């Protein structure tokens, strides 16, 4: 049997010996790919539209709903407990507030997500039931990305959409985190202390790569949805059931994304 060991290799001094460093190295290529999707490039240029933002929120909601429900269910798991910070990091309530702001009190009936979002959500449900230690990869890439890019993306969103207040921007706010940089250091330290076999570590690294791929596919599918909207001549803000006739609508939908806004995969 493989010996259990901390994700931080003892006395090795090697660069990349920590699990967090290994994940960053393993996902470098996909990280760049995610940043260069059409949706993310528009975001970075400050050209995000209200329609883009709304469909992004929808996917993020579904993703975080699955992720946080599985983290809650596995909170006592030895690989999950060290990185379980619901009060500081949970995004679900914030996303619900943003969706209600843009869609109204019956927002759950109006949420639309592409097939890629549904696949992402299913993957999170699967590993939550079968291999909870792999949730570490998704929590790390999403939450640290949100913390790293949240403030900047929030300002870009506010300016691009001409929002005068903070309504509709709750996703970017972390009231339970006073210092994002210090919290990220704590989070990485906790994650690096998780005891994993070599095989489990390899599986977490692969899952982190797959997590970025899931985000890329979501961004691409969202862009296709927006293209369909334009081609059919529907109103830009009409993200209703009739706008995307072939896209599954969920009663409880979430929004994916951007590792931070969905876009949010910026784990620097």
C-alpha positions as CSV (number, residue, x, y, z in Angstrom):
1,X,0.0,0.0,0.0
2,X,1.1,3.6,-0.6
3,X,2.1,5.5,2.4
4,X,0.0,8.5,3.2
5,X,1.8,11.8,3.1
6,X,1.1,15.5,3.3
7,X,0.6,17.3,0.1
8,X,3.7,19.3,1.1
9,X,6.7,17.1,0.5
10,X,8.9,17.0,3.6
11,X,12.2,18.8,3.4
12,X,12.4,18.5,-0.3
13,X,12.8,22.2,-1.0
14,X,11.7,21.5,-4.6
15,X,9.8,24.1,-6.4
16,X,6.3,22.9,-7.0
17,X,6.3,20.4,-4.1
18,X,3.1,21.9,-2.6
19,X,-0.2,20.7,-3.9
20,X,-1.2,24.3,-4.7
21,X,2.0,24.8,-6.7
22,X,1.5,21.5,-8.5
23,X,-2.0,22.5,-9.5
24,X,-0.9,25.9,-10.7
25,X,1.8,24.2,-12.9
26,X,-0.5,21.5,-14.2
27,X,-3.3,23.9,-15.2
28,X,-1.0,26.7,-16.7
29,X,-1.9,25.9,-20.3
30,X,-5.6,25.5,-19.7
31,X,-5.6,28.7,-17.6
32,X,-4.3,30.7,-20.6
33,X,-6.8,29.0,-22.9
34,X,-9.6,30.0,-20.5
35,X,-8.5,33.6,-20.4
36,X,-8.5,33.7,-24.2
37,X,-12.0,32.5,-24.8
38,X,-14.1,35.1,-26.7
39,X,-16.3,35.7,-23.7
40,X,-13.4,36.3,-21.3
41,X,-11.6,38.5,-23.8
42,X,-14.7,40.7,-24.1
43,X,-14.8,40.9,-20.3
44,X,-11.2,41.9,-20.0
45,X,-11.7,44.6,-22.6
46,X,-14.6,46.0,-20.6
47,X,-17.0,45.1,-23.4
48,X,-19.3,42.8,-21.4
49,X,-23.0,43.3,-22.1
50,X,-25.9,42.8,-19.8
51,X,-27.0,39.8,-21.7
52,X,-23.5,38.2,-21.4
53,X,-23.4,38.9,-17.7
54,X,-26.9,37.5,-17.1
55,X,-26.2,34.2,-18.9
56,X,-22.9,34.0,-17.1
57,X,-24.6,34.4,-13.7
58,X,-27.0,31.6,-14.6
59,X,-24.2,29.2,-15.3
60,X,-22.2,30.3,-12.2
61,X,-25.3,29.6,-10.1
62,X,-25.7,26.1,-11.3
63,X,-22.0,25.4,-10.8
64,X,-21.7,26.8,-7.3
65,X,-25.0,25.2,-6.3
66,X,-23.5,21.8,-7.1
67,X,-20.1,22.6,-5.7
68,X,-21.3,24.0,-2.4
69,X,-23.9,21.4,-1.8
70,X,-21.3,18.7,-2.3
71,X,-18.8,20.5,-0.1
72,X,-21.4,20.8,2.6
73,X,-22.3,17.1,2.4
74,X,-18.6,16.1,2.6
75,X,-17.5,18.8,5.1
76,X,-16.1,16.2,7.5
77,X,-14.2,14.3,4.9
78,X,-10.4,14.5,5.7
79,X,-9.6,16.0,2.3
80,X,-12.4,18.5,2.4
81,X,-12.4,19.7,6.0
82,X,-9.2,21.7,5.9
83,X,-10.4,23.8,2.9
84,X,-14.1,24.1,4.0
85,X,-14.8,27.8,4.6
86,X,-18.5,28.3,3.9
87,X,-18.9,31.6,5.8
88,X,-15.9,33.2,4.0
89,X,-16.3,31.8,0.5
90,X,-19.8,30.6,-0.2
91,X,-21.2,32.2,-3.4
92,X,-24.6,30.7,-3.7
93,X,-26.5,33.3,-1.7
94,X,-24.8,36.1,-3.5
95,X,-25.6,34.7,-6.9
96,X,-29.3,34.3,-5.9
97,X,-29.4,38.0,-4.9
98,X,-27.8,39.0,-8.3
99,X,-30.2,36.8,-10.2
100,X,-33.2,38.2,-8.4
101,X,-32.0,41.7,-9.1
102,X,-31.9,41.1,-12.9
103,X,-34.7,38.6,-13.4
104,X,-37.1,39.4,-10.6
105,X,-38.5,37.2,-7.7
106,X,-39.4,34.4,-10.1
107,X,-35.8,34.2,-11.5
108,X,-35.7,30.4,-11.0
109,X,-38.2,30.0,-13.8
110,X,-36.1,32.1,-16.2
111,X,-32.6,30.7,-15.7
112,X,-31.1,29.1,-18.8
113,X,-27.8,27.3,-19.0
114,X,-26.0,25.5,-21.9
115,X,-25.2,21.8,-22.0
116,X,-21.6,22.4,-20.9
117,X,-22.9,23.8,-17.6
118,X,-25.1,20.8,-17.0
119,X,-22.1,18.5,-17.7
120,X,-20.0,20.5,-15.2
121,X,-22.7,20.3,-12.6
122,X,-23.0,16.5,-13.1
123,X,-19.3,16.0,-12.7
124,X,-19.4,17.9,-9.3
125,X,-22.3,15.7,-8.2
126,X,-20.5,12.5,-9.2
127,X,-17.2,13.2,-7.5
128,X,-19.0,14.5,-4.4
129,X,-20.6,11.0,-4.1
130,X,-17.7,8.8,-5.3
131,X,-14.4,10.7,-4.7
132,X,-14.9,13.7,-2.4
133,X,-11.1,14.4,-2.3
134,X,-11.4,15.6,-5.9
135,X,-13.6,18.5,-4.8
136,X,-10.4,20.1,-3.6
137,X,-9.4,20.8,-7.2
138,X,-12.7,22.5,-8.1
139,X,-12.8,24.5,-4.9
140,X,-9.3,25.7,-5.3
141,X,-9.6,26.8,-9.0
142,X,-12.9,28.5,-8.4
143,X,-12.7,30.2,-5.0
144,X,-9.1,31.4,-5.3
145,X,-9.9,32.6,-8.8
146,X,-12.8,34.5,-7.5
147,X,-10.8,36.1,-4.7
148,X,-7.9,37.0,-7.1
149,X,-10.0,38.6,-9.8
150,X,-13.2,39.5,-8.0
151,X,-12.5,43.2,-7.2
152,X,-11.2,44.0,-10.7
153,X,-13.9,42.1,-12.5
154,X,-16.6,43.7,-10.3
155,X,-15.4,47.2,-11.2
156,X,-15.3,46.2,-14.9
157,X,-18.8,44.9,-14.7
158,X,-20.1,47.9,-12.9
159,X,-18.6,50.3,-15.4
160,X,-19.4,48.3,-18.5
161,X,-23.1,47.9,-17.5
162,X,-23.4,51.4,-16.2
163,X,-24.5,50.2,-12.7
164,X,-24.7,53.0,-10.2
165,X,-24.7,50.9,-7.1
166,X,-23.7,47.5,-5.9
167,X,-27.0,45.8,-6.8
168,X,-26.4,42.9,-9.2
169,X,-22.7,42.7,-8.2
170,X,-22.9,40.6,-5.0
171,X,-21.0,37.7,-6.6
172,X,-17.8,39.8,-6.5
173,X,-18.1,40.7,-2.8
174,X,-16.5,38.6,0.0
175,X,-17.6,40.4,3.3
176,X,-16.2,37.5,5.3
177,X,-12.7,38.0,4.0
178,X,-10.9,41.1,5.2
179,X,-7.7,40.5,3.3
180,X,-7.9,38.4,0.2
181,X,-4.1,37.9,0.0
182,X,-3.8,36.7,3.6
183,X,-6.8,34.4,3.2
184,X,-5.4,32.9,0.0
185,X,-2.2,32.1,1.9
186,X,-4.2,30.4,4.6
187,X,-6.2,28.5,2.1
188,X,-3.1,27.2,0.3
189,X,-1.5,26.3,3.6
190,X,-4.6,24.3,4.6
191,X,-4.7,22.6,1.2
192,X,-1.1,21.7,1.3
193,X,-1.5,20.0,4.6
194,X,-4.1,17.5,3.2
195,X,-2.7,13.9,3.4
196,X,-3.0,12.2,0.0
197,X,-1.4,9.1,-1.6
198,X,0.6,9.7,-4.7
199,X,-2.2,8.2,-6.7
200,X,-4.8,10.6,-5.1
201,X,-2.5,13.6,-5.7
202,X,-2.2,12.7,-9.3
203,X,-6.0,12.4,-9.5
204,X,-6.5,15.8,-8.0
205,X,-4.1,17.3,-10.5
206,X,-5.9,15.7,-13.4
207,X,-9.2,16.9,-11.9
208,X,-7.9,20.5,-11.7
209,X,-7.0,20.3,-15.4
210,X,-10.5,19.0,-16.2
211,X,-12.0,21.8,-14.1
212,X,-10.4,24.4,-16.3
213,X,-11.6,22.5,-19.4
214,X,-15.1,22.5,-18.0
215,X,-14.9,26.3,-17.6
216,X,-13.6,26.7,-21.2
217,X,-16.5,24.6,-22.5
218,X,-19.0,26.6,-20.5
219,X,-17.6,29.9,-21.9
220,X,-17.7,28.6,-25.4
221,X,-21.3,27.3,-25.0
222,X,-22.4,30.6,-23.5
223,X,-21.0,32.4,-26.5
224,X,-22.9,30.1,-28.9
225,X,-26.1,30.9,-27.0
226,X,-25.4,34.6,-27.4
227,X,-24.8,34.1,-31.1
228,X,-28.1,32.3,-31.5
229,X,-29.8,35.2,-29.8
230,X,-28.3,37.6,-32.3
231,X,-29.1,35.5,-35.3
232,X,-32.7,35.1,-34.3
233,X,-33.1,38.8,-33.8
234,X,-34.4,38.6,-30.3
235,X,-33.9,41.5,-27.9
236,X,-30.5,41.6,-26.2
237,X,-31.9,41.3,-22.7
238,X,-34.4,38.7,-23.6
239,X,-32.8,35.7,-22.0
240,X,-36.2,34.0,-21.9
241,X,-37.2,30.5,-22.7
242,X,-37.9,31.4,-26.3
243,X,-34.5,32.9,-26.8
244,X,-32.6,29.6,-26.8
245,X,-35.1,27.0,-27.9
246,X,-32.6,24.1,-27.8
247,X,-31.0,24.9,-24.5
248,X,-32.2,23.2,-21.4
249,X,-33.9,25.4,-18.8
250,X,-33.5,24.6,-15.1
251,X,-35.9,25.4,-12.3
252,X,-32.9,25.9,-10.1
253,X,-30.1,27.2,-12.2
254,X,-26.7,28.5,-11.5
255,X,-24.2,30.7,-13.0
256,X,-20.3,29.1,-14.1
257,X,-17.9,30.7,-14.6
258,X,-15.6,32.9,-14.7
259,X,-13.3,31.8,-12.4
260,X,-14.2,34.9,-11.3
261,X,-17.0,35.8,-12.8
262,X,-17.1,33.0,-14.1
263,X,-14.6,33.8,-15.3
264,X,-13.1,33.2,-12.3
265,X,-10.4,30.9,-12.7
266,X,-7.7,33.2,-11.8
267,X,-5.8,31.4,-9.1
268,X,-2.8,33.6,-8.9
